[in-house]
């Protein structure tokens, strides 16, 4: 890894990156290993972890032989994802917690422990070593924070604009307009409610207790805990549809990442 020897490393506390991804995807089969700018999609989170100045260990939790092989190529230690956590119903928070517990078990045998966990998704390529380092440094500066996560501003997807189908088959507000204040003051301007921040799944840097006590975390991503610091990014997303691939390739190129020669 590129992490320099630091006081935290010397006293046995390590920053550990954990990427998760499974073999089966019904919505977009094979997405985690599909080629993106000449590399498997799952390669990009690992490239970011390797480029980080603070990450000491990289782990991959998966049931996929292909992802395992990719992980080995980037120097990752492998964690076997159990069958009950490799279904489409399994929640990412439980997969992260399982991987974290296995990391703790292995480190304990070495006389080491986890300082921070860097949580990554195999289908989320919009992350760099610099973004990871920003999150690590934010948590080291402020002990009150539970986590630091990459966020993108998507005002076009404000909850004010969300709709669902009513009993009559017509569109109706997903959230009552009164939630946002006086409906008479609302309008269609996408910026009228201020910036709308989404955790874009690029990376979550979390303190161990967030994974020890998932029940205390905020919905919908309980692994982030309660006090969540934004790592400002743009255009971030985890790929679930084929139309997202060109957008992610654009993002990667804008961050100086090109196809291997």
N, C-alpha and C positions, 0 to 999 in steps of 0.2 A: 504494500500500500504506500501511498505518497505521504501519509501522516508523519509529521516530524515527532521525535521523542519529546513529550511534554511532561510537566509535573503530574498531570492526571494519568498518563500512561505509566510513569515510573512508580506511582503508588498503587498500581494494579487496577485502576478504573479505566475502562475502555469505551470508546464510542463505537457502537456496532451497527452496521447497516444490515437490514433484513429485507430482501425482495421476495414477494409472494406471487405465484402464478400457477394455474392448474392446466391440465391437459385438455379437458373438455370445455368447449365453449359452444353453446347452441346458437346464440345470436350471431356470432361472427367466428365460425370455426377456424382454428389455427391462428388466431390473431396474435398470440404472444410470440410466435416464431416467424410470422410473416416478414418478408424483406421490406425494410424501410431505409431508403438511402443506402442500399447495399449491405445492411446488417440486419440480423433478426431484431424485431421490436424489443425483445427482452434485453438486448445488449445495452441499450441506452441508459437505463437506470444504473446498471453496473458500471458503465463508463463514468457516470457522474460520481458514484461512490469512490471509484479508484482515483478520480481527479481531486477529491476533497482533501484538504490539508488536515482534517481532523479525524476522519474515519480510520479506525485501526483494523477492524475485521469486517469482512463481507460474507453474508450468509444468504442462501437461497432455499426457500421452502417450496417444494413442488412435488407433484406426483408424475411429472412429465419427463420421460427420458431425454427428450430434445432439449428442454430447458435445463436439465441437469448437465448435459454436455456443454451447452452454452456457458453455464455458470462455471464449470471447471476451466473453460478457456479464459475466464476473467479472474481466476484465482479464488473463487467463492468456495466456502465450506457448505456442504449440502445437508439439508434437513428433510427427511422423508415426511411428506404431508400425508397424514392418515386418511384412509378412505372416507371416513365420516366428515372430514373437512375438505373433501375434494368434489363435492356435489354443487350443483347450481344454487341450492338452498343455503349452503354454508355461508356464514357471514365473514367478511374480511377481518373484523375485529377479533374473532375467535382464532382465525389462522395466525394473525399477528401474535396473539397471546400464547398460542401453542409454540410458535417459533421462538418467542422470547424466553419461555420457560426452558426450552432445550438449550438455548444459548447460555442461560444462567447456569444450567447443570454442567455444561462443558467448561465454562470459565471457572466455576467453583472448584473443579478438579485441578485447575491450573493455579489456584490461589488468586484469581482475579475476579473482578465484578464489573457490572455494567454502569457506566456513568450516564450515557444517553443512548437511546435507540433511534436510528434513522430508518423510517419505514417507507418502503418503495413498492410500487406495483409493476409487474412485468409488462403491462400494456400502457404504462404512463411514461412516455419518452421525454416529456417537456420538463426536464430537470438538468441542472448542471452542478458541477462541484462547487461553484461559487454560491449557488442558492442553498445547498446543503450547509456550507460553512456559515452563511449568514444566519441560518437557524440555530446552529450549534452555538455561535457566539452570542446570539440574543438570549438563549437560556443561561449561558454562563454569566452574562451581565446581570440578569434579573432573576433571582431565585423565586420570585412570586409566580413566574410563568410556569404553566404545565407543559406547554408545547409551542412550537413554531411551525407553521404550515404555509406552503405556497398558496397564494391567492391570485385570482384574476378578476378584474372588474367586468361584469357582463350586465350592463344596465338594460340591455334589450330583453333580458330574462328576469326582470323584476317580478317578485311575487304578485305585484299589482296586475300584471298582464296574464297571469296563469289562469287557465280555464279547465273545467271538467264537464263531462256530459251530465246533464240533468235527467230526471226521470222521463222527461218528454223527448229526450234525444237531442236537445239543443244545448249550446254552450252556456255555461253559467260560471260566475267567479269561483275560482278554487278556494280563495280566502275571502271572507266578507270584506267589502271595501271599508267598513267602519274600523277594521283593524289598523288601517293606515291613517286614520284621522277623519276629519269631516269630509265625506264624499264630495261636497260642493267645492272643495278646494283642490280636488284631484284633476289631473288632465292626462292626455295621451303622450306628452313629452317623455321620452324614455329616461331623461335625466331628472325628472321632476321630484323623484323621491330620494335623490342623492345617489352616491355610488353604491352599487350592489356587489358585494364581495362574495365570491364562491371559492371554497377550498377546492383547488383544481386537481388534487391528487398527485401532483408532481413529487412532493416529499412532505412527510410529517416527521419532525424531530421531536421526540417525546421523552419525558422523564419516566424511569421504570415504574413508578407507582401508578401511572396511567394505565399500564398493562396489568399490573397487579390488582387494580380495582376498576375494572371496566364499568362496573355498575354505577360509578360516580361520574362518568363522563357525559358530556352533552350529546344529545342526538344531533345529526344522524351518524356521526363518526365518533363513537364513544372513546376510541383510543386517544383522542386529542385532549381529554380532560376537560376542565372548566375555563381556565384562563389561557386563551389561545392567541398567540402573537402572529400577525400576518407577515409572511415573507412575500413582498410584492413582486409579482410576475405579470405576464400577460399571455393570452392565448393558450393557457395551459389546459390540458384535458387528458383523461384516460380514454384510449381508443376502444369504442364499442361498436362502431359502424365503419364501413369501408369509406364513406365520404369524408371521414375525419383524417384519413391518411395524408392527403396532399397538404392539409393545414399543418399537421405535425411536421412534415418535411420542410415546409416553409419556416416554421419556428426553429427547427434545428439549423437550417442554413443561416438564419438571422443571428444565431448564436455561434456561428463559425464552425459548425459541425457539417462536414461533407462526407460523401461516400468514400470508402477506402480506395486507394489507387491500386 
